[in-house]
Amino acid sequence: MEEKESLCEYQGNRFALEKQGGWYSRRISYVVKNITVMNTRLQLPDFCGEIPVESWHMHGGGTFPMVKELFIPSSVTDISIDNGFFPALEKVEVEAGHSQFSTDGKMLFSADGRELLYSFAAGNQEKAVVPREVRKILRHAFAGAVCSEIIFENPDISAERDAFENSNWMKLQGDYSIVGNMFFRMNRPADSLTVPDGIRRFHESAFWRAVPGRIDTPVMPSRSNMEDLGGRRGYRQCRELNLRSPGAKIDLRLLRSWQGLQAVHIAEGHVKYCSADGVVFSKDGKVLEFYPQNKAEIRYYIPDGVVKIGRMAFQEQKYLEEVAMPDSVTTVGMGAFFRCGALKKVHFSGNIRVIPDASVYQNGGVFEECGRLCEVTLPQKLQYLGSYAFYESGLRDVKLNEGLRQMGEYALAADKLRKVSLPKSMERLGKGALLFAHTVEAYIGTAKGLVAAVNAVLPELTDKCANLEWNRCMVSACSKRGNRTEKFLIPGSLKRNAAYHLDMAWNGDEIDYEEYDACFESIRDSREKMEFAELGILRAGVEEESVYTAYMRRSALKIATHLVEEGREIEFLAFLQRGYLSDPALSKLLKMTNQKRLTACSAYILKYQNARGIQKKKSLVL
């Protein structure tokens, strides 16, 4: 079996080498795994026999206080070691023309000098100077270093998270550490943090050890800080942000992801925004841009003069139960109240004409997933109710204004909203707009797309991979003049391939009953089929043949019994006149109508029986 480890004595020191590569790689080389130091100069081997030494990987195992000089040959191109191995190191050398490393005699850099790999000898001094050419300090570069002061000549330098771990410099930094013009780390908990002037950015791990309750800063924290400051981790959330620089860049998207935030204060004279009571507005105060998610008030009255509520302005607000808009508000942005879980009441401005659609690419209905919003009265001038506006909200009752013309996809798809009265002005409904409605009041010749509004594929699925969510709905169809009302049943058991008949029947200026009746044979549920036939009783003349005739003859007693049980006297009397009921059936129905105290029905049955009796006597005489 081939040995994987070798011992090598080179330049007065011993090295334990481990072979890497083999059957899975044509290239074989050695890795330095251990060193036994026997003099003050440590020169790494470049070959062991004919095999090159390319890597130096060592962690743990003590230090080498004897070593004062370190030489890295050109063959070694991969180094991963503990930075504190050489507490007495004075000089670092790299073979000329090395492809990976360079040095100033104190520290080890990348070949182009832009990355600091190890502080080495500089870390043993009182003061270390990181040259201006360095753009980045890599992980563990100053780990374990004893220097108490580090000067960063390049103010825009960056550093990896563990670059200074267990270093004396980090221990001496106090409440926080600064690297160049970057706020690198908050080192210990504090209720309030004041970030010094001159700071232009925050390190991604700035708050991974401690989170302040309040930050006073000239610049905003970055997206990578949000999880620590009050995002998904949020074990201790930062509540308040004070941006004291008038030129500070403000990213509203980041503020929306800051879940623990209660207030934002912006410096007077800011180039783009202002704040009032912790809420962010545009500089002129006409746009409400951001309302903090964790602000604890349960009521908010939007100031008079605000013209627009910005996109996602109140998104995922936790406490607001009631919002009132002044009449100065004319525009509401997409997703303005998206997932406001506590919201119960909205007092709209009377001058809003459009509630916008959700985004095509993401969630964002204006009141989507507002689970406690049960009742809404829409603005008087509203003309368009956008897609997903109240999708998955808690709506039980909605009052639609006269003048509302269109409704977007899934606009009122709330599973507790079972009855909707559409205004005469309604022109068109989007797919799934009334997805869960059981009863709809609409005017004939309006509300085009009604059938697809009641029945649609759930929005999170696709037409190709999902069954249609087909719901039963009874439509009370009123004429525009108000002189008649008809019933337009959308059966729940209708075969989907016959649904186009319903769509064609409804979408004209008058209900096309020829198309409507064509659905009859495609209704699968017997009770719904009977109900569908009952609705045709009043429309068809006594002698008129229709698609229901044979069915009504065959199921005459069942239909009549159902009408009596439902107390539908007008339909019963119309059905009685068709003469489909036998004498025994009439006798049975007479008992039922007497029990139900349907006196008009009882009287007509008696009258009908008497008429039949007279006719029979005449036929016998003849």
VOGU-3710 file (C-alpha; in Angstrom, 3 decimals, decimal comma):
1> meekeslcey> 0,000/0,000/0,000  1,409/3,377/-0,977  2,399/5,620/1,936  0,518/8,915/2,177  2,915/10,644/4,629  6,638/11,402/4,338  9,261/13,019/6,532  11,617/15,564/5,066  14,622/17,401/6,572  15,316/20,649/4,804
11> qgnrfalekq> 17,525/23,627/5,647  17,997/22,425/9,217  14,258/21,834/9,999  12,098/18,768/9,782  8,762/18,637/7,910  5,929/16,124/7,970  4,436/15,969/4,479  1,153/14,483/3,337  0,637/13,378/-0,240  -2,342/14,779/-2,110
21> ggwysrrisy> -3,783/13,693/-5,455  -3,725/10,110/-6,700  -6,132/7,980/-8,659  -8,616/10,813/-9,070  -5,948/13,312/-10,136  -2,925/12,922/-12,359  -1,069/15,587/-10,377  0,596/14,480/-7,124  2,069/16,943/-4,620  2,840/17,288/-0,914
31> vvknitvmnt> 1,200/19,365/1,829  3,205/20,550/4,833  1,290/19,228/7,860  3,806/19,620/10,703  7,152/21,286/11,368  9,920/20,626/13,861  11,913/23,871/14,081  15,626/23,545/14,833  16,982/27,016/13,945  15,881/30,669/13,628
41> rlqlpdfcge> 15,273/30,556/9,863  12,343/28,571/8,531  12,547/27,856/4,809  9,763/25,705/3,406  10,837/22,839/1,142  9,998/23,098/-2,550  10,428/19,379/-3,395  10,499/16,045/-1,604  12,321/13,757/-3,982  10,800/14,541/-7,354
51> ipveswhmhg> 7,349/15,510/-5,950  6,693/19,246/-5,421  5,519/20,739/-2,122  2,627/23,027/-3,044  0,595/23,591/0,139  1,107/24,509/3,760  -1,836/23,597/5,993  -1,289/23,756/9,760  -3,670/24,597/12,583  -3,038/24,150/16,292
61> ggtfpmvkel> -0,055/22,477/17,910  1,651/25,419/19,603  3,920/28,223/18,405  7,487/28,544/17,088  9,177/31,272/19,208  12,612/30,398/17,783  11,736/31,465/14,223  12,834/34,966/13,253  12,870/34,564/9,450  10,364/32,861/7,131
71> fipssvtdis> 11,028/31,990/3,466  8,251/30,830/1,077  9,459/29,198/-2,163  7,662/29,628/-5,483  6,360/26,029/-5,391  4,134/26,725/-2,342  1,018/28,403/-3,704  -1,594/27,512/-1,064  -1,253/28,545/2,598  -3,787/27,973/5,384
81> idngffpale> -2,188/28,305/8,836  -2,687/29,935/12,205  -1,401/33,498/12,008  0,105/33,407/15,513  2,602/30,580/14,936  5,592/32,966/14,939  5,510/35,375/17,934  9,138/36,470/17,389  9,133/36,678/13,575  11,050/39,670/12,219
91> kveveaghsq> 11,307/39,079/8,493  9,258/37,462/5,722  10,691/36,524/2,322  8,937/35,296/-0,817  10,887/33,835/-3,743  11,183/36,329/-6,570  8,532/36,032/-9,259  6,107/34,085/-7,032  2,765/33,595/-8,805  0,553/33,863/-5,694
101> fstdgkmlfs> 2,314/35,828/-2,939  4,222/39,040/-2,316  5,586/40,666/0,849  6,898/43,934/2,251  9,113/41,960/4,625  6,526/42,086/7,385  3,207/40,883/5,968  2,103/38,407/3,321  -0,013/39,735/0,440  -1,526/38,397/-2,755
111> adgrellysf> 0,752/38,655/-5,778  -0,812/41,991/-6,865  -0,680/43,357/-3,316  -4,432/44,011/-3,141  -5,194/41,398/-0,495  -3,583/41,049/2,923  -3,278/37,362/3,756  -1,278/37,298/7,023  0,110/40,029/9,248  3,051/37,771/10,343
121> aagnqekavv> 5,927/39,995/11,617  3,845/43,215/11,576  1,434/41,605/14,016  4,236/41,283/16,562  4,948/45,023/16,582  3,267/47,737/18,634  1,852/49,332/15,480  0,994/47,733/12,137  0,445/49,740/8,959  -1,743/48,271/6,220
131> prevrkilrh> -0,520/49,824/2,914  -2,779/51,907/0,694  -2,597/49,321/-2,099  -4,447/46,762/0,002  -8,158/46,578/-0,818  -9,133/43,648/1,372  -7,970/42,002/4,597  -8,670/38,287/4,433  -9,924/35,942/7,120  -7,550/35,454/10,101
141> afagavcsei> -5,024/37,956/8,686  -4,602/39,589/12,126  -5,938/36,680/14,200  -3,922/36,407/17,417  -1,794/39,469/16,542  -0,310/41,332/19,537  -0,147/44,794/17,945  -2,315/47,320/19,766  -2,642/49,777/16,881  -3,455/49,184/13,212
151> ifenpdisae> -3,357/52,032/10,705  -5,367/51,603/7,499  -3,895/53,858/4,812  -6,731/53,051/2,412  -10,007/54,344/3,960  -12,124/52,207/1,589  -10,496/48,960/2,652  -12,715/45,961/3,422  -12,140/43,073/5,818  -13,531/39,580/6,209
161> rdafensnwm> -15,483/38,791/9,364  -12,763/36,889/11,260  -9,833/39,039/10,134  -9,076/40,300/13,677  -10,300/37,483/15,915  -8,436/37,116/19,242  -6,151/40,009/18,360  -4,943/42,530/20,917  -6,182/45,353/18,647  -9,750/44,060/18,774
171> klqgdysivg> -9,655/43,728/22,565  -8,584/47,370/22,928  -11,277/48,828/20,626  -13,962/49,539/23,236  -17,670/49,495/22,346  -17,052/49,212/18,615  -14,329/48,719/15,995  -13,691/50,800/12,884  -11,697/49,727/9,838  -10,945/52,632/7,503
181> nmffrmnrpa> -14,273/54,388/6,942  -16,213/51,201/7,719  -18,074/50,476/10,965  -16,666/46,976/11,448  -18,123/45,604/14,653  -20,240/46,519/17,680  -18,312/44,697/20,389  -20,611/44,813/23,401  -24,338/45,415/24,087  -25,598/48,983/24,488
191> dsltvpdgir> -29,067/50,491/24,394  -27,857/53,321/22,172  -25,133/53,552/19,541  -23,785/56,776/18,057  -21,816/56,053/14,912  -18,967/58,562/14,359  -18,983/61,058/11,502  -16,864/59,903/8,605  -18,304/56,397/8,569  -19,548/55,576/5,072
201> rfhesafwra> -20,588/51,919/5,400  -21,226/49,023/7,743  -19,582/45,619/7,697  -21,921/42,691/7,090  -21,173/41,343/10,598  -21,354/44,743/12,312  -24,138/43,639/14,681  -23,693/39,888/14,936  -22,368/40,163/18,521  -24,549/42,985/19,852
211> vpgridtpvm> -27,612/44,943/18,684  -28,355/48,468/19,962  -31,880/49,582/20,753  -31,234/52,871/18,938  -28,772/53,842/16,199  -27,688/57,421/15,536  -25,691/57,314/12,305  -24,648/59,394/9,297  -25,392/56,474/6,904  -27,901/53,633/6,720
221> psrsnmedlg> -26,886/50,101/7,681  -26,723/47,706/4,734  -28,999/44,861/3,683  -26,646/42,323/5,282  -27,215/43,989/8,680  -31,012/43,713/8,580  -31,227/40,170/9,916  -29,295/41,150/13,034  -30,979/44,527/13,534  -34,528/43,200/13,366
231> grrgyrqcre> -35,059/40,752/10,584  -35,722/37,044/10,765  -33,285/36,418/13,636  -34,498/39,376/15,669  -33,633/37,988/19,118  -32,965/41,580/20,148  -34,258/44,106/17,710  -33,135/47,645/17,011  -36,156/49,895/17,454  -35,105/53,343/16,328
241> lnlrspgaki> -33,004/54,783/13,506  -31,754/58,373/13,450  -30,100/59,444/10,181  -28,365/62,687/11,033  -26,734/63,456/7,679  -28,821/65,495/5,177  -27,109/63,645/2,344  -27,613/60,117/3,697  -28,834/57,624/1,113  -32,107/56,045/2,278
251> dlrllrswqg> -33,155/52,682/0,890  -36,871/52,191/1,538  -36,664/48,508/0,591  -34,221/47,942/3,450  -36,446/49,804/5,891  -39,351/47,534/4,921  -37,282/44,463/5,813  -36,407/45,889/9,256  -39,111/44,133/11,274  -38,352/45,555/14,712
261> lqavhiaegh> -38,243/49,182/13,624  -40,578/51,561/15,491  -39,404/54,974/14,301  -37,189/56,637/11,704  -35,880/60,174/12,201  -34,325/62,012/9,258  -32,114/65,089/9,418  -33,736/68,405/8,546  -32,956/69,524/5,030  -32,500/66,015/3,711
271> vkycsadgvv> -32,219/66,003/-0,062  -35,105/63,568/-0,624  -37,082/62,739/2,539  -38,405/64,084/5,808  -39,941/62,436/8,865  -42,725/63,133/11,322  -43,508/61,054/14,411  -41,158/58,343/13,167  -42,891/58,052/9,762  -41,019/58,785/6,500
281> fskdgkvlef> -42,445/61,190/3,904  -41,152/62,696/0,684  -39,302/65,991/1,114  -42,432/68,032/0,243  -44,620/65,916/2,544  -46,965/64,868/-0,253  -46,024/61,163/-0,305  -46,176/58,892/2,730  -43,199/56,634/1,921  -42,768/54,354/4,925
291> ypqnkaeiry> -44,578/53,499/8,142  -42,417/51,336/10,489  -43,560/47,729/10,884  -43,208/47,674/14,668  -44,670/51,104/15,464  -47,075/50,300/18,283  -49,989/52,755/17,703  -53,312/51,097/16,809  -54,737/54,145/14,951  -53,114/56,422/12,417
301> yipdgvvkig> -54,576/59,498/10,791  -52,625/60,306/7,657  -51,774/64,033/7,720  -53,807/66,379/5,558  -51,835/67,376/2,473  -50,568/63,887/1,733  -51,454/63,121/-1,887  -50,052/59,622/-2,253  -49,530/56,568/-0,064  -46,336/55,023/-1,408
311> rmafqeqkyl> -45,702/51,501/-2,655  -45,622/49,008/0,248  -45,732/51,954/2,673  -47,490/50,043/5,496  -46,350/46,556/4,466  -46,578/43,934/7,274  -47,358/46,527/9,947  -48,046/44,598/13,165  -50,209/46,899/15,302  -52,338/49,251/13,183
321> eevampdsvt> -56,059/48,504/13,526  -57,465/51,641/11,936  -56,222/53,989/9,205  -57,934/57,188/8,085  -57,061/59,033/4,871  -57,752/62,721/4,295  -59,495/63,734/1,070  -56,154/65,098/-0,173  -55,095/61,494/-0,889  -55,732/60,615/-4,540
331> tvgmgaffrc> -53,303/57,710/-5,063  -52,583/54,492/-3,200  -49,415/52,610/-4,188  -49,154/48,919/-4,985  -49,243/46,734/-1,860  -49,590/49,765/0,405  -51,211/47,710/3,208  -49,980/44,262/2,177  -50,148/41,777/5,104  -51,217/44,309/7,725
341> galkkvhfsg> -52,394/41,558/10,061  -54,076/43,779/12,678  -55,890/46,149/10,301  -59,670/46,241/10,916  -60,906/49,569/9,525  -59,955/51,757/6,576  -61,513/55,187/6,058  -60,836/55,986/2,419  -60,322/59,355/0,857  -63,319/60,253/-1,293
351> nirvipdasv> -61,013/61,212/-4,161  -59,376/57,872/-4,909  -60,262/56,679/-8,404  -57,944/53,668/-8,688  -56,799/50,959/-6,311  -53,839/49,565/-8,282  -53,013/46,045/-9,404  -50,526/43,808/-7,671  -47,175/43,355/-9,355  -47,012/40,702/-12,045
361> yqnggvfeec> -43,825/39,299/-10,506  -44,567/39,273/-6,775  -47,279/39,579/-4,139  -48,581/43,030/-3,502  -52,353/43,472/-3,550  -53,128/46,719/-1,698  -54,975/44,909/1,124  -53,828/41,380/0,340  -53,682/39,052/3,386  -55,152/41,633/5,786
371> grlcevtlpq> -56,799/38,851/7,768  -58,778/41,006/10,236  -60,174/43,439/7,682  -63,821/42,295/7,651  -65,832/45,241/6,299  -64,990/47,846/3,673  -66,842/50,685/1,992  -65,042/51,657/-1,183  -64,451/55,314/-2,146  -67,288/57,108/-3,935
381> klqylgsyaf> -65,195/57,981/-6,995  -63,441/54,622/-7,377  -63,483/53,346/-10,970  -60,978/50,487/-10,882  -60,374/47,892/-8,142  -56,998/46,323/-8,884  -55,947/42,700/-9,026  -55,453/40,946/-5,675  -56,699/44,077/-3,884  -58,387/42,076/-1,076
391> yesglrdvkl> -57,055/38,610/-1,904  -56,985/36,309/1,162  -58,189/39,147/3,385  -60,796/38,685/6,102  -63,560/40,455/4,123  -67,109/39,379/4,974  -68,903/42,409/3,599  -67,950/44,956/0,956  -69,955/47,942/-0,255  -69,093/48,710/-3,855
401> neglrqmgey> -69,692/52,241/-5,048  -71,827/53,215/-8,019  -69,311/54,300/-10,627  -66,995/51,310/-10,179  -66,327/50,080/-13,712  -63,722/47,319/-13,581  -62,316/44,777/-11,165  -58,936/43,059/-11,610  -58,030/39,396/-11,170  -58,756/37,916/-7,717
411> alaadklrkv> -59,625/41,418/-6,462  -62,284/40,187/-3,992  -61,124/36,574/-3,655  -61,587/36,387/0,117  -62,859/33,030/1,361  -65,305/34,592/3,882  -66,912/36,948/1,357  -69,967/34,987/0,241  -72,291/37,722/-1,030  -71,451/40,597/-3,382
421> slpksmerlg> -73,728/43,251/-4,870  -72,280/44,682/-8,072  -73,224/48,240/-9,093  -74,989/49,039/-12,353  -71,802/50,764/-13,564  -69,729/47,535/-13,465  -68,403/46,745/-16,948  -65,883/43,927/-16,561  -64,628/41,476/-13,949  -61,200/39,867/-13,951
431> kgallfahtv> -60,506/36,150/-13,559  -61,247/34,923/-10,038  -62,372/38,376/-8,872  -65,335/36,842/-6,963  -63,757/33,423/-6,444  -65,514/32,460/-3,204  -68,872/34,239/-3,683  -72,017/32,114/-3,259  -74,484/34,877/-4,085  -74,005/37,746/-6,520
441> eayigtakgl> -76,364/40,572/-7,369  -75,667/42,026/-10,813  -77,361/43,909/-13,613  -78,095/42,206/-16,936  -75,804/43,485/-19,678  -73,028/44,478/-17,220  -70,200/42,708/-15,398  -68,744/40,920/-18,398  -66,563/38,003/-17,320  -68,806/37,107/-14,358
451> vaavnavlpe> -68,543/33,329/-14,837  -64,728/33,386/-14,891  -64,774/35,770/-11,930  -66,632/33,182/-9,836  -64,752/30,144/-11,131  -61,007/30,123/-11,772  -57,837/28,223/-11,058  -56,326/29,269/-7,737  -53,681/31,918/-8,481  -50,768/29,971/-7,021
461> ltdkcanlew> -51,445/27,130/-9,475  -51,499/27,011/-13,271  -54,241/26,102/-15,696  -52,216/23,201/-17,032  -51,481/21,443/-13,751  -54,571/22,155/-11,638  -58,281/21,494/-11,670  -60,577/24,436/-11,974  -61,850/25,619/-8,593  -65,516/25,426/-9,610
471> nrcmvsacsk> -67,935/27,015/-7,167  -71,700/27,146/-7,077  -73,060/30,671/-7,278  -76,587/32,065/-7,553  -76,744/35,304/-9,510  -79,694/37,627/-8,985  -79,800/39,281/-12,397  -81,606/42,620/-12,379  -82,666/44,500/-15,477  -81,133/47,948/-15,777
481> rgnrtekfli> -84,600/49,481/-15,568  -85,279/47,566/-12,383  -88,580/46,140/-13,601  -87,584/42,461/-13,326  -85,164/40,160/-11,583  -84,064/36,768/-12,898  -82,006/33,943/-11,426  -78,848/32,865/-13,194  -77,449/29,742/-11,523  -73,792/28,860/-11,958
491> pgslkrnaay> -73,917/25,176/-10,937  -71,111/23,756/-8,863  -71,362/20,344/-10,541  -71,206/21,603/-14,110  -68,700/19,845/-16,346  -65,945/22,283/-17,163  -66,116/21,717/-20,892  -69,642/23,159/-20,866  -68,752/26,315/-18,959  -68,422/28,347/-22,137
501> hldmawngde> -72,214/28,122/-22,552  -72,674/30,046/-19,298  -70,093/32,602/-20,360  -71,792/33,188/-23,699  -75,233/33,304/-22,071  -74,188/36,054/-19,655  -71,869/38,260/-21,676  -74,469/39,844/-23,948  -76,774/42,779/-23,367  -79,496/40,255/-22,485
511> idyeeydacf> -79,232/36,752/-21,078  -79,094/34,274/-23,935  -81,280/31,466/-22,570  -80,684/29,219/-25,540  -77,001/29,065/-24,611  -77,855/28,901/-20,914  -80,164/25,921/-21,357  -77,441/24,089/-23,289  -75,649/23,555/-19,963  -78,490/21,451/-18,560
521> esirdsrekm> -77,295/18,016/-19,631  -73,762/18,713/-18,333  -74,871/19,212/-14,714  -73,788/16,146/-12,742  -75,502/16,682/-9,376  -79,178/15,609/-9,476  -80,332/18,212/-6,970  -78,616/21,015/-8,874  -80,040/19,686/-12,106  -83,512/19,879/-10,609
531> efaelgilra> -82,866/23,409/-9,343  -81,576/24,448/-12,778  -84,787/23,097/-14,312  -86,941/24,896/-11,735  -85,452/28,207/-12,784  -86,670/27,539/-16,321  -90,266/27,017/-15,202  -91,183/30,691/-15,045  -89,408/31,497/-18,311  -91,011/28,820/-20,505
541> gveeesvyta> -94,691/28,868/-21,551  -97,018/26,043/-20,511  -97,077/24,457/-23,938  -93,502/25,328/-24,861  -91,119/22,441/-25,317  -87,614/22,896/-23,891  -84,552/20,875/-22,864  -86,180/20,468/-19,467  -89,533/19,023/-20,623  -88,707/15,317/-20,565
551> ymrrsalkia> -86,769/15,742/-17,334  -89,679/17,589/-15,675  -92,185/14,956/-16,738  -89,973/12,209/-15,351  -89,173/14,011/-12,080  -92,439/15,915/-11,622  -93,192/14,841/-8,030  -89,572/15,355/-6,930  -89,490/18,868/-8,394  -92,863/19,857/-6,933
561> thlveegrei> -91,913/18,465/-3,484  -88,693/20,463/-3,514  -90,557/23,659/-4,410  -93,017/23,115/-1,559  -90,219/22,380/0,917  -88,463/25,590/-0,152  -91,735/27,580/0,054  -91,378/28,774/-3,539  -95,050/29,324/-4,281  -94,734/31,190/-7,592
571> eflaflqrgy> -92,550/28,480/-9,143  -94,833/25,755/-7,727  -97,949/27,299/-9,246  -96,211/27,709/-12,609  -95,138/24,066/-12,495  -98,636/22,935/-11,475  -100,084/24,465/-14,630  -97,925/22,214/-16,807  -100,074/19,213/-15,880  -97,182/16,838/-15,209
581> lsdpalskll> -98,481/15,779/-11,754  -100,653/12,675/-11,316  -103,712/12,542/-9,030  -101,862/10,593/-6,275  -99,035/13,131/-6,494  -101,512/16,007/-6,131  -103,054/14,391/-3,060  -99,641/13,995/-1,448  -98,709/17,582/-2,262  -102,013/18,869/-0,829
591> kmtnqkrlta> -101,099/17,375/2,561  -97,674/18,965/2,382  -98,961/22,418/1,461  -101,501/22,266/4,292  -98,728/21,343/6,744  -96,546/24,136/5,430  -99,531/26,532/5,522  -99,020/27,457/1,887  -102,669/28,362/1,495  -102,366/29,664/-2,079
601> csayilkyqn> -100,733/26,417/-3,193  -103,383/24,326/-1,381  -106,167/26,310/-2,992  -104,710/25,904/-6,476  -104,214/22,155/-5,968  -107,875/21,821/-4,943  -108,907/23,941/-7,878  -106,768/21,855/-10,194  -108,149/18,581/-8,759  -111,718/19,847/-9,188
611> argiqkkksl> -111,005/20,843/-12,776  -109,570/17,414/-13,476  -112,590/15,741/-11,858  -115,023/17,706/-14,033  -113,051/16,824/-17,145  -113,094/13,127/-16,243  -116,876/13,168/-15,713  -117,393/14,824/-19,095  -115,230/12,248/-20,805  -117,205/9,416/-19,129
621> vl> -120,549/10,911/-20,248  -119,240/11,174/-23,790
//
